[in-house]
Amino acid sequence: MALPAGAEVQGESRQAPFRAVSEDFSGAGEGVGGPVILRPPIGRLGELRGRDELLDFLVRELSSPSGRFQILTGLGGVGKTAVALALAEIAESRKQHAWWVSAPDGATVLASMMSLAAELGAPQRDTQDAYSGRRNPADVLWTQLDRHSGWLLVIDNVDDLEAMRIGQSAVGDANGWLRRSAAGLIVVTSRVADRHTWGRFGQLHLLGALSDDDGAQVLLDLAGSAGPRSTAARLSARLGGLPLALHQAGRYLASPFAPVRSFDAYINSLGARFTDLFGGGQDEQSTLTRTWEVSLDALERRGCPQSRSLLRVLACFAPSIEIPPVLLDQEILGSACKGIGPGGVAPGLDTLLTVGLVTEGAAPHPRHGIGVTIHPLVAAASRLYATAETTAIAARLLHRASESLRNDLPEDWPEWSALVPHLQELLTLPGLRAGKRQLQMIAESAAATCYALTWSGSYGRSIELADSVLSRADTLGNGRSVLCLRFQRIMALSYQGATAEAEQQYRHLITQQISLLGRDHPDVMASLRETAWVIFKQGRYAEAEEELRKLLPRITTVLGPENRSTLIVRTELGRVIAAQKRYQDAEAVLREALEMQSRFLGNDHQHTLLTKSEIADVLIAQGRYSAAGRMLHEILEVRLRTFGPDYPYTLSTRRLLAKLARCSRDHEAAESELRDVIADQARVLGIDHPDTLKSRSELAQSLSLQGNKTDAVDQLRSLLEAQTRMLGEKHPDADSTRIMLSGLQDLLP
């Protein structure tokens, strides 16, 4: 449609009250790429998958408009335009008017809207006045729209909100291009998901990823010979269900010249060939590696340049998994906001949320706030621009998080667990660019996290994390942080019951620690303490006592009497003495440890509870059942409340209560509780874990005392085999089982 004569903006008309954001509308109409085309480009539409519910809603709105304009929003590439095209095709099939306006800038919007107004019957004088700024152009358009009914107007790609501004009228004011109307339906597609921006008459629809099944169907629609549905679903999951990525992958696999021809091969090629696979497209909006840079460009124009650098940092962490708020320290993230500082972090994260480049965490964390999640392909695309500074900031965030949490505090254990995937992702980033100090920070954070996992009873996860970090030992070096990580791995291994292997590894570690840190370093003391503990667990009680008695004055001098490590040594000494049946001596040592632990650590601290448990066991051995029962019930109440029913030491407390029932001759109650405890320990720790073996021994004794000799013998035979295999043939527990088994077998007919 030709521009009316005299519509060029000249001189003083630049200051007209209704001038849109563009400084120059000369050439609007035919000058903007030729005559304006308002017909929807439905030829671009492929098979729409996974949007049935939303499309049904929009069709109902098309039939009976509610008066609100509908905004389809979400991450770039999520398929907003495809939904709008599907709706436009339905409108045309019903013989309803459907118009399509692209919104890259204010000049294009003005030209398109005035062309639409003219098509609907607006006098040339009115459109001229709108172009020259003498009249509000939106009034010109709406005068005509209100005279018609049953129409659909799609305004596509409203990513720069200034393109929709008319004078002082913002997009959400509902008095500009977007207004309430019961005559027809306006649908807007935009990456901006801020409800306040669109105002109360805009209804927001946030498009998410496709399900694995719907994503698989998209791939099969385009490349049905590339593999079965199950593999297509795996590729869909790997691509995060993003329609743009799925369509690019499907078209690529459908090409007879593509070097990668199957879904499986495509999955295997993603890491190494990301740019090759996703670098193509007709324009920036349809090119995966650039589409999100378009969003960041728009945010920069809106005065939020820090959003780009913040996204680069977040992309260092694990995608599709919530980045917990403890990892979003604003002081450190502020160093990514050049020239703005920490004050730019919250606005920067907010703007990333509004365009869908990150999404809000599922629920607030009790003490730290809200986390965010980043789509896997957004992360992959952002990592193309990663720098040494980016990864250094991410390493500092991880280190600060590990410093702010306590490994022995149950409330913090979920937070520690949430750090694990992000720590692993940061360390395994392709082409990790980080200095020596940053790598040291990662190793220190890993060691602290492993300790917290061990405290929480997640021994296997602790070992797995330590192994994944230590596999990069060539990168991390062999400093103190790596030795600490090795210590944590050995500790978790010993808690799994592999005490002989742990002893050997501790002795090797101590040699390395002394060489690097000196004989009296706290790390050396901790390794000596744990070595004595694994010696004790192997049944070498006298040797363990000797080691602990040598260590106690030394560790007291170096670390102080109130140090947690010193207090642990006192408890372990009491346990070793009790194991040698010197119960009165053991009780004296344990009560002294308990008094100090209660004073320095608190009554409900894990170490304090461990000492109380040992005292209760000593009381049972001395026949003081009432005192033992009171203490065990108090311990169980705290452990259930603080650590939960599946915590290994909660299960150990239940075993001691069952032992107390057996010693009190309540054999049926003892048997019932022991069978439940064994089932829970087998599930949590394994059927052959040393703690489970203790419970199995208690059960065999209970069966024997009830006269169930046959069942007791069966239990003892199975137990002896496991003890011999796990603890060694000469372990005292195996000897006790062997003696009991021999005595019972002699009584069998």
Secondary structure, DSSP 4 states (H G I P E B T S, - for coil): -PPPTT-S--GGGGG-TT-BS-S--TT-GGGTTSS---S--GGG-----S-HHHHHHHHHHHHS--SPEEEEE-STTSSHHHHHHHHHHHHHHTT--EEEEE-SSHHHHHHHHHHHHHHTT--HHHHHHHHHTSS-HHHHHHHHHTT--SEEEEEE---SGGGG-BTTB-GGGSSSSS---SSEEEEEEES---HHHH-TTEEEEE--PPPHHHHHHHHHHH-GGG--HHHHHHHHHHTTT-HHHHHHHHHHHH-TT-S--SHHHHHHHTTTTHHHHHS--SSGGG-HHHHHHHHHHHHHHTT-THHHHHHHHHTTS-TTS-B-GGG--HHHHGGGSTTTGGGGHHHHHHHHHHTTSEEE-SS-BTTTB--EEE-HHHHHHHHTT--HHHHHHHHHHHHHHHHHS-TT-GGGHHHHHHHHHHHHHHHT-TT----HHHHHHHHHHHHHHHHHHHHTT-HHHHHHHHHHHHTTHHHH-SSHHHHHHHHHHHHHHHHTT-HHHHHHHHHHHHHHHHHHH-TT-HHHHHHHHHHHHHHHHTT-HHHHHHHHHHHHHHHHHHH-TTSHHHHHHHHHHHHHHHHTT-HHHHHHHHHHHHHHHHHHT-TTSHHHHHHHHHHHHHHHHTT-HHHHHHHHHHHHHHHHHHT-TTSHHHHHHHHHHHHHHHHTT-HHHHHHHHHHHHHHHHHHT-TTSHHHHHHHHHHHHHHHHTT-HHHHHHHHHHHHHHHHHHT-TT-HHHHHHHHHHHHHHHH--
